Amino acid sequence: VLALTAFICIETIMECSPCEGLYFFEFVSCSALVVTGALLLLFSLNLHTRIPQINWNLTDLVNTGLSTFFFFIASVVLAALNHKTGAEIAAVVFGFLATAVYAVNTYLAVQKWRVSSRQQNSRQTSDYIRARTESREVVHRPEIQRLDA
């Protein structure tokens, strides 16, 4: 919601003389909005369960981490290069708020990723131990007879 609000604020600006900061902020806010919205849709509809080959916790972590970083850079650049119009100031404020929210989400995604990594490692370890134990067990199978008997 904050990324959308920042994008709307930046789109209401009619003129600028050095427009690079404005264009960069516009690109970052639109990209974050689209990618986060797509991931939100995937998670909300449980479509991510149909593609188990992708590590979704890591995908969410990378998205929120990059969005935090780029929103912070874009907000700082726009704050330094703005013309003190109301829309630019509002975009900077919402950009920093979006940065804070993405930072909190990044922290939560790191915690979730660590927990899932530990669970996956313990599952792989227990599968390995089970397979090693089963391979060492000798099962008497009467259907297999010695040929020299």
DSSP file with accessible surface (Angstrom, degrees, kcal/mol):
  #  RESIDUE AA STRUCTURE BP1 BP2  ACC     N-H-->O    O-->H-N    N-H-->O    O-->H-N    TCO  KAPPA ALPHA  PHI   PSI    X-CA   Y-CA   Z-CA
    1    1 A V     >        0   0  144      0, 0.0     4,-2.6     0, 0.0     5,-0.2   0.000 360.0 360.0 360.0 -40.9    0.0    0.0    0.0
    2    2 A L  H  >  +     0   0   45      2,-0.2     4,-2.7     1,-0.2     5,-0.2   0.889 360.0  51.1 -68.1 -37.0    2.9    2.4    0.8
    3    3 A A  H  > S+     0   0    6      2,-0.2     4,-2.4     1,-0.2    -1,-0.2   0.908 111.5  48.4 -65.0 -39.8    4.6    1.6   -2.4
    4    4 A L  H  > S+     0   0   76      2,-0.2     4,-2.6     1,-0.2    -2,-0.2   0.925 112.1  48.5 -65.0 -43.5    1.4    2.3   -4.3
    5    5 A T  H  X S+     0   0   41     -4,-2.6     4,-2.5     2,-0.2    -2,-0.2   0.918 111.8  49.1 -64.0 -42.5    0.9    5.6   -2.5
    6    6 A A  H  X S+     0   0    0     -4,-2.7     4,-2.3     1,-0.2    -1,-0.2   0.911 111.5  50.2 -62.7 -40.1    4.5    6.6   -3.2
    7    7 A F  H  X S+     0   0   48     -4,-2.4     4,-1.8     2,-0.2    -2,-0.2   0.917 110.4  48.9 -64.8 -42.5    4.0    5.7   -6.8
    8    8 A I  H  X S+     0   0   94     -4,-2.6     4,-1.0     1,-0.2    -2,-0.2   0.924 111.1  50.8 -63.6 -42.0    0.8    7.8   -7.0
    9    9 A C  H >< S+     0   0   20     -4,-2.5     3,-0.6     1,-0.2     4,-0.3   0.916 111.1  47.4 -61.1 -42.7    2.5   10.7   -5.4
   10   10 A I  H >< S+     0   0    4     -4,-2.3     3,-0.9     1,-0.2    -1,-0.2   0.827 107.9  56.8 -71.7 -27.7    5.4   10.6   -7.8
   11   11 A E  H 3< S+     0   0   88     -4,-1.8    -1,-0.2     1,-0.2    -2,-0.2   0.706  96.2  64.3 -76.2 -18.1    3.1   10.3  -10.8
   12   12 A T  T << S+     0   0   75     -4,-1.0     2,-0.4    -3,-0.6    -1,-0.2   0.577  75.6 106.9 -82.0  -7.5    1.3   13.6   -9.9
   13   13 A I    <   -     0   0   28     -3,-0.9     3,-0.1    -4,-0.3    -3,-0.0  -0.586  49.9-170.8 -75.2 126.1    4.4   15.7  -10.4
   14   14 A M        +     0   0  172     -2,-0.4     2,-0.3     1,-0.2    -1,-0.2   0.837  61.6  16.7 -89.9 -35.1    4.0   17.6  -13.6
   15   15 A E        +     0   0  171      4,-0.0     2,-0.3     0, 0.0    -1,-0.2  -0.986  55.0 168.2-144.4 149.5    7.5   19.1  -14.2
   16   16 A a        -     0   0   34     -2,-0.3     3,-0.2     1,-0.1    66,-0.1  -0.981  22.3-153.9-152.6 150.9   11.0   18.6  -13.1
   17   17 A S  S    S+     0   0   99      1,-0.3     2,-1.0    -2,-0.3    -1,-0.1   0.875  96.3  33.2 -99.0 -55.6   14.3   19.9  -14.2
   18   18 A P  S    S+     0   0   51      0, 0.0     4,-0.4     0, 0.0     3,-0.3  -0.807  75.9 171.8 -92.6 103.3   16.8   17.2  -13.1
   19   19 A a     >  +     0   0   19     -2,-1.0     4,-2.9    -3,-0.2     5,-0.2   0.467  48.0  94.7 -92.4  -0.1   14.4   14.3  -13.5
   20   20 A E  H  > S+     0   0  135      1,-0.2     4,-2.5     2,-0.2     5,-0.2   0.910  87.5  46.3 -61.6 -44.6   16.8   11.4  -12.9
   21   21 A G  H  > S+     0   0    2     -3,-0.3     4,-2.4     2,-0.2    -1,-0.2   0.907 113.9  49.4 -63.4 -39.8   16.0   11.1   -9.2
   22   22 A L  H  > S+     0   0   15     -4,-0.4     4,-2.5     2,-0.2    -2,-0.2   0.926 112.2  47.2 -65.0 -44.1   12.3   11.2   -9.9
   23   23 A Y  H  X S+     0   0  136     -4,-2.9     4,-2.5     2,-0.2    -2,-0.2   0.889 111.9  50.5 -66.5 -38.7   12.5    8.6  -12.6
   24   24 A F  H  X S+     0   0   69     -4,-2.5     4,-2.6    -5,-0.2    -1,-0.2   0.933 111.7  47.5 -64.5 -44.6   14.6    6.3  -10.4
   25   25 A F  H  X S+     0   0    0     -4,-2.4     4,-2.7     1,-0.2     5,-0.3   0.909 111.7  51.3 -62.2 -41.4   12.1    6.6   -7.6
   26   26 A E  H  X S+     0   0   51     -4,-2.5     4,-2.3     2,-0.2     5,-0.2   0.929 111.2  47.4 -61.7 -43.8    9.2    6.0  -10.0
   27   27 A F  H  X S+     0   0  135     -4,-2.5     4,-2.7     2,-0.2     5,-0.2   0.928 113.9  47.0 -63.5 -45.8   11.0    2.8  -11.3
   28   28 A V  H  X S+     0   0    8     -4,-2.6     4,-2.7     2,-0.2     5,-0.3   0.939 114.1  46.2 -64.3 -46.6   11.7    1.5   -7.8
   29   29 A S  H  X S+     0   0    0     -4,-2.7     4,-2.1    -5,-0.2    -1,-0.2   0.916 115.8  45.7 -66.4 -38.9    8.2    2.1   -6.5
   30   30 A C  H  X S+     0   0   47     -4,-2.3     4,-2.6    -5,-0.3     5,-0.2   0.929 114.4  47.9 -69.2 -43.5    6.5    0.6   -9.5
   31   31 A S  H  X S+     0   0   40     -4,-2.7     4,-2.7    -5,-0.2     5,-0.3   0.926 113.1  47.5 -63.5 -44.8    8.9   -2.4   -9.6
   32   32 A A  H  X S+     0   0    5     -4,-2.7     4,-2.3    -5,-0.2     5,-0.3   0.905 112.4  50.8 -63.1 -40.1    8.4   -3.1   -5.9
   33   33 A L  H  X S+     0   0   54     -4,-2.1     4,-2.1    -5,-0.3    -2,-0.2   0.934 113.8  43.4 -63.3 -45.5    4.7   -2.8   -6.3
   34   34 A V  H  X S+     0   0   91     -4,-2.6     4,-2.4     2,-0.2    -2,-0.2   0.946 117.9  42.6 -68.3 -49.0    4.5   -5.2   -9.2
   35   35 A V  H  X S+     0   0   69     -4,-2.7     4,-2.5     2,-0.2     5,-0.2   0.942 117.6  45.6 -66.9 -45.6    6.8   -7.9   -7.8
   36   36 A T  H  X S+     0   0   38     -4,-2.3     4,-2.7    -5,-0.3    -1,-0.2   0.904 113.1  51.5 -64.9 -38.5    5.4   -7.7   -4.2
   37   37 A G  H  X S+     0   0   35     -4,-2.1     4,-2.3    -5,-0.3    -1,-0.2   0.905 109.6  49.3 -64.0 -40.9    1.9   -7.8   -5.6
   38   38 A A  H  X S+     0   0   53     -4,-2.4     4,-2.4     2,-0.2    -2,-0.2   0.925 113.4  46.1 -64.3 -44.1    2.6  -10.8   -7.7
   39   39 A L  H  X S+     0   0   16     -4,-2.5     4,-2.7     2,-0.2     5,-0.2   0.898 111.2  52.8 -65.1 -39.6    4.1  -12.7   -4.7
   40   40 A L  H  X S+     0   0  112     -4,-2.7     4,-2.7    -5,-0.2    -2,-0.2   0.918 110.1  48.3 -61.5 -41.5    1.2  -11.6   -2.5
   41   41 A L  H  X S+     0   0  103     -4,-2.3     4,-2.2     2,-0.2     6,-0.3   0.925 111.4  49.9 -64.5 -44.0   -1.2  -13.0   -5.1
   42   42 A L  H  <>S+     0   0   46     -4,-2.4     5,-2.0     1,-0.2     6,-1.0   0.924 115.9  42.1 -60.2 -45.2    0.8  -16.3   -5.3
   43   43 A F  H ><5S+     0   0   58     -4,-2.7     3,-0.9     3,-0.2    -2,-0.2   0.883 113.1  52.7 -71.1 -38.3    0.9  -16.7   -1.6
   44   44 A S  H 3<5S+     0   0   81     -4,-2.7    -2,-0.2     1,-0.2    -1,-0.2   0.880 115.0  40.3 -66.2 -37.9   -2.8  -15.7   -1.0
   45   45 A L  T 3<5S-     0   0  106     -4,-2.2    -1,-0.2    -5,-0.2    -2,-0.2   0.342 108.8-122.7 -92.2   5.8   -4.1  -18.2   -3.6
   46   46 A N  T X 5 +     0   0   99     -3,-0.9     3,-0.7    -4,-0.2     4,-0.2   0.782  68.5 137.6  56.5  29.7   -1.7  -20.9   -2.4
   47   47 A L  G > < +     0   0   64     -5,-2.0     3,-1.4    -6,-0.3     4,-0.3   0.738  57.2  72.3 -74.2 -20.9   -0.3  -21.2   -6.0
   48   48 A H  G >  S+     0   0   42     -6,-1.0     3,-1.1     1,-0.3    -1,-0.2   0.765  86.3  65.1 -66.7 -21.1    3.2  -21.4   -4.6
   49   49 A T  G <  S+     0   0   90     -3,-0.7    -1,-0.3     1,-0.2    -2,-0.2   0.725  92.9  61.9 -73.5 -17.8    2.4  -24.9   -3.3
   50   50 A R  G <  S+     0   0  198     -3,-1.4    -1,-0.2     1,-0.2    -2,-0.2   0.592 103.6  50.5 -81.9 -12.2    2.1  -26.1   -7.0
   51   51 A I    X   +     0   0   68     -3,-1.1     3,-1.1    -4,-0.3    -1,-0.2  -0.710  62.4 162.1-123.8  78.1    5.7  -25.2   -7.7
   52   52 A P  T 3   +     0   0   99      0, 0.0    -1,-0.1     0, 0.0     4,-0.1   0.622  62.7  78.2 -76.3  -9.2    7.7  -26.9   -4.9
   53   53 A Q  T 3  S+     0   0  161     -3,-0.1     2,-0.4     2,-0.1    -2,-0.0   0.723  82.9  76.3 -70.5 -20.2   11.0  -26.6   -6.9
   54   54 A I  S <  S-     0   0   71     -3,-1.1     2,-1.3    -6,-0.2     3,-0.1  -0.772  83.6-130.7 -95.2 133.5   11.3  -22.9   -5.9
   55   55 A N     >  -     0   0   65     -2,-0.4     4,-2.2     1,-0.2     5,-0.1  -0.700  27.0-174.7 -80.3  97.2   12.4  -22.0   -2.4
   56   56 A W  H  > S+     0   0   31     -2,-1.3     4,-2.5     1,-0.2     5,-0.2   0.813  78.1  57.3 -70.6 -31.0    9.6  -19.5   -1.7
   57   57 A N  H  > S+     0   0   39      2,-0.2     4,-2.1     1,-0.2    -1,-0.2   0.924 110.6  44.3 -64.7 -41.9   11.0  -18.4    1.6
   58   58 A L  H  > S+     0   0   68      2,-0.2     4,-2.8     1,-0.2     5,-0.2   0.893 111.4  54.0 -68.8 -37.2   14.2  -17.4   -0.1
   59   59 A T  H  X S+     0   0   48     -4,-2.2     4,-2.4     2,-0.2    -2,-0.2   0.929 110.4  46.2 -61.5 -44.8   12.3  -15.7   -2.9
   60   60 A D  H  X S+     0   0   32     -4,-2.5     4,-2.6     2,-0.2     5,-0.3   0.908 112.0  52.1 -64.4 -40.0   10.4  -13.6   -0.4
   61   61 A L  H  X S+     0   0   26     -4,-2.1     4,-2.6     2,-0.2     5,-0.2   0.931 110.9  46.3 -62.4 -45.7   13.6  -12.8    1.4
   62   62 A V  H  X S+     0   0   75     -4,-2.8     4,-2.7     2,-0.2     5,-0.3   0.928 113.1  50.5 -64.5 -42.9   15.4  -11.6   -1.7
   63   63 A N  H  X S+     0   0   17     -4,-2.4     4,-2.4    -5,-0.2    -2,-0.2   0.947 114.7  41.7 -60.8 -49.4   12.4   -9.5   -2.8
   64   64 A T  H  X S+     0   0    0     -4,-2.6     4,-2.3     2,-0.2    42,-0.2   0.889 114.9  51.5 -69.8 -35.8   12.0   -7.7    0.5
   65   65 A G  H  X S+     0   0   25     -4,-2.6     4,-2.3    -5,-0.3    -2,-0.2   0.939 113.8  42.8 -64.5 -46.4   15.7   -7.2    0.9
   66   66 A L  H  X S+     0   0   91     -4,-2.7     4,-2.9    -5,-0.2     5,-0.3   0.896 113.7  51.9 -67.2 -38.8   16.2   -5.7   -2.6
   67   67 A S  H  X S+     0   0   11     -4,-2.4     4,-2.5    -5,-0.3     5,-0.3   0.908 109.9  49.8 -64.0 -40.5   13.0   -3.6   -2.2
   68   68 A T  H  X S+     0   0   25     -4,-2.3     4,-2.1    34,-0.2    -2,-0.2   0.952 113.9  45.3 -59.5 -50.4   14.3   -2.3    1.2
   69   69 A F  H  X S+     0   0  119     -4,-2.3     4,-2.4     1,-0.2    -2,-0.2   0.951 117.4  41.8 -60.8 -51.0   17.7   -1.4   -0.3
   70   70 A F  H  X S+     0   0   87     -4,-2.9     4,-2.8     1,-0.2     5,-0.2   0.863 112.8  53.0 -71.9 -34.2   16.4    0.3   -3.5
   71   71 A F  H  X S+     0   0    0     -4,-2.5     4,-2.4    -5,-0.3    -1,-0.2   0.908 110.6  49.1 -64.0 -39.9   13.5    2.1   -1.7
   72   72 A F  H  X S+     0   0  101     -4,-2.1     4,-2.4    -5,-0.3    -2,-0.2   0.956 114.0  44.6 -63.4 -48.4   16.1    3.6    0.7
   73   73 A I  H  X S+     0   0   60     -4,-2.4     4,-2.7     1,-0.2     5,-0.2   0.935 115.3  48.0 -61.6 -45.9   18.4    4.7   -2.1
   74   74 A A  H  X S+     0   0    0     -4,-2.8     4,-2.7     1,-0.2    -1,-0.2   0.895 112.1  49.7 -64.8 -37.5   15.6    6.1   -4.2
   75   75 A S  H  X S+     0   0    0     -4,-2.4     4,-2.5    -5,-0.2    -1,-0.2   0.909 111.8  47.7 -68.5 -41.1   14.1    8.0   -1.2
   76   76 A V  H  X S+     0   0   64     -4,-2.4     4,-2.1     2,-0.2    -2,-0.2   0.935 113.8  47.6 -64.5 -44.1   17.5    9.5   -0.3
   77   77 A V  H  X S+     0   0   47     -4,-2.7     4,-2.0     1,-0.2    -2,-0.2   0.934 114.1  46.4 -63.6 -44.9   18.1   10.5   -3.9
   78   78 A L  H  X S+     0   0    3     -4,-2.7     4,-0.9     1,-0.2    -1,-0.2   0.894 110.9  52.9 -67.1 -35.7   14.7   12.0   -4.3
   79   79 A A  H  < S+     0   0   38     -4,-2.5     3,-0.3     1,-0.2    -1,-0.2   0.879 113.1  44.7 -65.0 -35.8   15.0   13.8   -0.9
   80   80 A A  H  < S+     0   0   79     -4,-2.1    -2,-0.2     1,-0.2    -1,-0.2   0.826 121.8  36.3 -77.0 -31.0   18.3   15.3   -2.1
   81   81 A L  H  < S+     0   0   78     -4,-2.0    -1,-0.2    -5,-0.2    -2,-0.2   0.289  88.9 117.5-108.7  11.9   17.1   16.3   -5.6
   82   82 A N     <  -     0   0   23     -4,-0.9    -3,-0.0    -3,-0.3   -66,-0.0  -0.281  61.7-135.2 -82.6 167.3   13.5   17.4   -5.0
   83   83 A H        -     0   0   83      2,-0.0    -1,-0.1    -2,-0.0    -4,-0.1   0.055  48.5-105.8-105.5  19.0   12.1   20.9   -5.6
   84   84 A K        +     0   0  154      1,-0.2     2,-0.2    -5,-0.1    -5,-0.0   0.760  68.5 150.6  62.3  29.5   10.1   21.0   -2.3
   85   85 A T     >  -     0   0   62      1,-0.1     4,-2.4     4,-0.0     5,-0.2  -0.545  58.2-113.5 -84.7 160.2    6.8   20.5   -3.9
   86   86 A G  H  > S+     0   0   59      1,-0.2     4,-2.5     2,-0.2     5,-0.2   0.885 114.8  50.8 -61.4 -40.1    4.1   18.8   -1.9
   87   87 A A  H  > S+     0   0   23      2,-0.2     4,-2.4     1,-0.2    -1,-0.2   0.904 111.5  47.8 -67.5 -38.8    4.0   15.7   -4.1
   88   88 A E  H  > S+     0   0    4      2,-0.2     4,-2.4     1,-0.2    -2,-0.2   0.917 112.9  47.9 -68.7 -41.5    7.7   15.2   -4.0
   89   89 A I  H  X S+     0   0   78     -4,-2.4     4,-2.6     2,-0.2    -2,-0.2   0.927 113.1  48.6 -63.9 -43.2    7.8   15.6   -0.2
   90   90 A A  H  X S+     0   0   30     -4,-2.5     4,-2.9    -5,-0.2     5,-0.3   0.915 110.6  51.3 -63.0 -40.1    4.9   13.2    0.2
   91   91 A A  H  X S+     0   0    0     -4,-2.4     4,-2.3     2,-0.2    -1,-0.2   0.910 110.4  48.9 -64.2 -40.6    6.6   10.7   -2.1
   92   92 A V  H  X S+     0   0   15     -4,-2.4     4,-2.5     2,-0.2     5,-0.2   0.933 112.2  48.5 -63.5 -44.3    9.8   10.9    0.0
   93   93 A V  H  X S+     0   0   74     -4,-2.6     4,-2.3     1,-0.2    -2,-0.2   0.953 115.0  43.7 -62.0 -48.1    7.8   10.4    3.2
   94   94 A F  H  X S+     0   0   61     -4,-2.9     4,-2.7     1,-0.2    -1,-0.2   0.836 110.9  56.9 -68.2 -30.1    6.0    7.4    1.8
   95   95 A G  H  X S+     0   0    0     -4,-2.3     4,-2.2    -5,-0.3    -1,-0.2   0.927 109.4  44.2 -64.2 -43.8    9.3    6.1    0.3
   96   96 A F  H  X S+     0   0   76     -4,-2.5     4,-2.2     2,-0.2    -2,-0.2   0.874 113.4  51.2 -69.6 -35.6   10.9    6.1    3.8
   97   97 A L  H  X S+     0   0   84     -4,-2.3     4,-2.4    -5,-0.2    -2,-0.2   0.924 110.5  48.8 -64.9 -41.5    7.8    4.5    5.3
   98   98 A A  H  X S+     0   0    2     -4,-2.7     4,-2.9     1,-0.2     5,-0.2   0.895 109.0  54.2 -63.8 -38.1    7.9    1.8    2.6
   99   99 A T  H  X S+     0   0   14     -4,-2.2     4,-2.3     1,-0.2    -2,-0.2   0.931 109.2  47.7 -59.5 -44.9   11.6    1.3    3.4
  100  100 A A  H  X S+     0   0   54     -4,-2.2     4,-2.2     2,-0.2    -2,-0.2   0.922 113.2  46.9 -64.0 -43.3   10.8    0.8    7.1
  101  101 A V  H  X S+     0   0   85     -4,-2.4     4,-2.5     1,-0.2    -2,-0.2   0.921 113.1  48.6 -66.9 -41.9    8.0   -1.7    6.3
  102  102 A Y  H  X S+     0   0   23     -4,-2.9     4,-2.4     1,-0.2    -1,-0.2   0.874 109.5  54.2 -65.1 -34.1   10.1   -3.6    3.8
  103  103 A A  H  X S+     0   0   42     -4,-2.3     4,-2.2    -5,-0.2    -2,-0.2   0.924 109.5  46.5 -65.4 -43.1   12.9   -3.7    6.4
  104  104 A V  H  X S+     0   0   90     -4,-2.2     4,-2.4     1,-0.2    -2,-0.2   0.929 113.1  49.6 -63.3 -42.8   10.6   -5.2    9.0
  105  105 A N  H  X S+     0   0   56     -4,-2.5     4,-2.6     1,-0.2    -2,-0.2   0.870 108.2  53.9 -64.7 -35.1    9.4   -7.7    6.5
  106  106 A T  H  X S+     0   0   28     -4,-2.4     4,-2.4   -42,-0.2    -1,-0.2   0.927 108.0  50.0 -63.3 -43.8   13.0   -8.5    5.6
  107  107 A Y  H  X S+     0   0  144     -4,-2.2     4,-2.1     1,-0.2    -2,-0.2   0.936 112.8  46.3 -59.2 -46.0   13.8   -9.3    9.2
  108  108 A L  H  X S+     0   0   99     -4,-2.4     4,-2.4     1,-0.2    -1,-0.2   0.888 111.3  52.2 -65.4 -37.0   10.7  -11.6    9.4
  109  109 A A  H  X S+     0   0    4     -4,-2.6     4,-2.5     2,-0.2    -1,-0.2   0.876 107.6  52.2 -67.6 -35.7   11.6  -13.3    6.1
  110  110 A V  H  X S+     0   0   35     -4,-2.4     4,-2.5     2,-0.2    -2,-0.2   0.931 110.3  48.5 -64.1 -43.9   15.2  -13.9    7.5
  111  111 A Q  H  X S+     0   0   67     -4,-2.1     4,-2.1     1,-0.2    -2,-0.2   0.933 113.5  46.3 -61.8 -44.3   13.7  -15.5   10.6
  112  112 A K  H  X S+     0   0  127     -4,-2.4     4,-2.4     1,-0.2    -1,-0.2   0.898 112.0  51.1 -65.8 -39.5   11.3  -17.7    8.5
  113  113 A W  H  X S+     0   0   84     -4,-2.5     4,-2.3     2,-0.2    -1,-0.2   0.903 109.2  50.9 -66.0 -40.3   14.1  -18.7    6.1
  114  114 A R  H  X S+     0   0  122     -4,-2.5     4,-2.3     2,-0.2    -1,-0.2   0.919 111.1  48.2 -63.2 -43.4   16.4  -19.7    9.0
  115  115 A V  H  X S+     0   0   67     -4,-2.1     4,-2.3     1,-0.2    -2,-0.2   0.935 113.5  46.5 -63.5 -44.9   13.6  -21.9   10.5
  116  116 A S  H  X S+     0   0   23     -4,-2.4     4,-2.3     1,-0.2    -1,-0.2   0.873 111.2  52.7 -68.4 -33.0   12.8  -23.6    7.2
  117  117 A S  H  X S+     0   0   29     -4,-2.3     4,-2.5     2,-0.2    -1,-0.2   0.915 110.1  48.1 -66.8 -42.4   16.6  -24.1    6.5
  118  118 A R  H  X S+     0   0  159     -4,-2.3     4,-2.4     2,-0.2     5,-0.2   0.914 112.6  48.5 -63.6 -42.3   17.0  -25.8    9.9
  119  119 A Q  H  X S+     0   0  107     -4,-2.3     4,-2.1     2,-0.2    -2,-0.2   0.913 112.5  48.3 -64.9 -40.1   13.9  -28.0    9.3
  120  120 A Q  H  X S+     0   0   81     -4,-2.3     4,-2.5     2,-0.2    -2,-0.2   0.917 111.9  49.3 -67.5 -40.5   15.1  -29.0    5.9
  121  121 A N  H  X S+     0   0   89     -4,-2.5     4,-2.4     1,-0.2    -2,-0.2   0.909 112.4  47.2 -65.5 -41.8   18.6  -29.8    7.2
  122  122 A S  H  X S+     0   0   72     -4,-2.4     4,-2.5     2,-0.2    -1,-0.2   0.885 111.9  51.3 -68.0 -35.0   17.3  -32.0   10.0
  123  123 A R  H  X S+     0   0  137     -4,-2.1     4,-2.3    -5,-0.2    -2,-0.2   0.929 111.5  46.9 -66.2 -42.0   14.9  -33.7    7.6
  124  124 A Q  H  X S+     0   0  107     -4,-2.5     4,-2.2     2,-0.2    -2,-0.2   0.910 112.7  50.1 -66.8 -39.1   17.8  -34.5    5.2
  125  125 A T  H  X S+     0   0   78     -4,-2.4     4,-2.6     2,-0.2    -2,-0.2   0.934 111.8  46.8 -64.7 -44.7   19.9  -35.7    8.1
  126  126 A S  H  X S+     0   0   61     -4,-2.5     4,-2.5     1,-0.2    -1,-0.2   0.889 111.9  51.3 -67.8 -35.4   17.2  -38.0    9.4
  127  127 A D  H  X S+     0   0   74     -4,-2.3     4,-2.4     2,-0.2    -1,-0.2   0.908 111.0  49.0 -64.5 -39.7   16.6  -39.3    5.9
  128  128 A Y  H  X S+     0   0  145     -4,-2.2     4,-2.5     2,-0.2    -2,-0.2   0.942 112.5  46.7 -65.3 -45.5   20.3  -40.0    5.5
  129  129 A I  H  X S+     0   0   96     -4,-2.6     4,-2.4     1,-0.2     5,-0.2   0.921 112.7  50.2 -64.8 -41.2   20.5  -41.8    8.9
  130  130 A R  H  X S+     0   0  125     -4,-2.5     4,-2.6    -5,-0.2     5,-0.2   0.935 111.6  47.9 -62.0 -44.2   17.4  -43.9    8.1
  131  131 A A  H  X S+     0   0   48     -4,-2.4     4,-2.1     1,-0.2    -2,-0.2   0.907 112.2  49.2 -65.2 -40.7   18.7  -44.9    4.7
  132  132 A R  H  X S+     0   0   99     -4,-2.5     4,-1.1     2,-0.2    -1,-0.2   0.912 112.4  48.1 -64.8 -41.1   22.1  -45.9    6.2
  133  133 A T  H  X S+     0   0   70     -4,-2.4     4,-1.0    -5,-0.2     3,-0.5   0.932 112.2  48.3 -65.7 -44.1   20.4  -47.9    8.9
  134  134 A E  H  < S+     0   0  105     -4,-2.6     3,-0.3     1,-0.2    -1,-0.2   0.860 108.2  54.8 -65.9 -34.7   18.1  -49.7    6.4
  135  135 A S  H  < S+     0   0   87     -4,-2.1    -1,-0.2     1,-0.2    -2,-0.2   0.777 108.5  49.2 -71.9 -21.9   21.0  -50.5    4.1
  136  136 A R  H  < S+     0   0  168     -4,-1.1     2,-0.3    -3,-0.5    -1,-0.2   0.654  88.8  97.8 -89.9 -17.1   22.9  -52.2    6.9
  137  137 A E     <  -     0   0  115     -4,-1.0     2,-0.6    -3,-0.3    -4,-0.0  -0.560  67.1-144.3 -74.8 134.1   20.0  -54.4    8.1
  138  138 A V        -     0   0  142     -2,-0.3     2,-0.5     2,-0.0    -2,-0.1  -0.885  14.1-161.2-100.7 120.4   20.1  -57.9    6.7
  139  139 A V        -     0   0   98     -2,-0.6     2,-0.7     2,-0.0    -2,-0.0  -0.876  18.1-128.6-104.6 128.6   16.7  -59.2    6.0
  140  140 A H        -     0   0  166     -2,-0.5    -2,-0.0     2,-0.0     0, 0.0  -0.675  29.9-175.6 -75.6 117.4   16.1  -62.9    5.7
  141  141 A R    >   -     0   0  131     -2,-0.7     3,-1.5     3,-0.1    -2,-0.0  -0.928  16.0-166.0-120.5 108.2   14.3  -63.3    2.4
  142  142 A P  T 3  S+     0   0   89      0, 0.0    -1,-0.1     0, 0.0    -2,-0.0   0.745  84.5  68.7 -67.4 -20.9   13.3  -66.9    1.7
  143  143 A E  T 3  S+     0   0  123      1,-0.1     2,-0.7     2,-0.0    -2,-0.0   0.712  88.9  73.2 -72.7 -16.0   12.6  -66.1   -2.0
  144  144 A I  S <  S-     0   0  110     -3,-1.5     2,-0.4     0, 0.0    -3,-0.1  -0.868  70.3-178.0 -98.5 115.4   16.3  -65.6   -2.5
  145  145 A Q        -     0   0  159     -2,-0.7     2,-0.2     4,-0.0    -2,-0.0  -0.861  31.2-106.7-113.9 150.7   18.1  -69.0   -2.5
  146  146 A R    >   -     0   0  183     -2,-0.4     3,-0.6     1,-0.1    -1,-0.0  -0.475  21.1-142.9 -72.6 142.2   21.7  -69.8   -2.8
  147  147 A L  T 3  S+     0   0  179      1,-0.2    -1,-0.1    -2,-0.2    -2,-0.0   0.794  95.4  57.8 -77.4 -28.3   22.6  -71.3   -6.2
  148  148 A D  T 3         0   0  118     -3,-0.0    -1,-0.2     0, 0.0    -2,-0.0   0.522 360.0 360.0 -83.7  -1.6   25.2  -73.7   -4.9
  149  149 A A    <         0   0  118     -3,-0.6    -4,-0.0     0, 0.0     0, 0.0  -0.137 360.0 360.0 -82.6 360.0   22.8  -75.4   -2.5
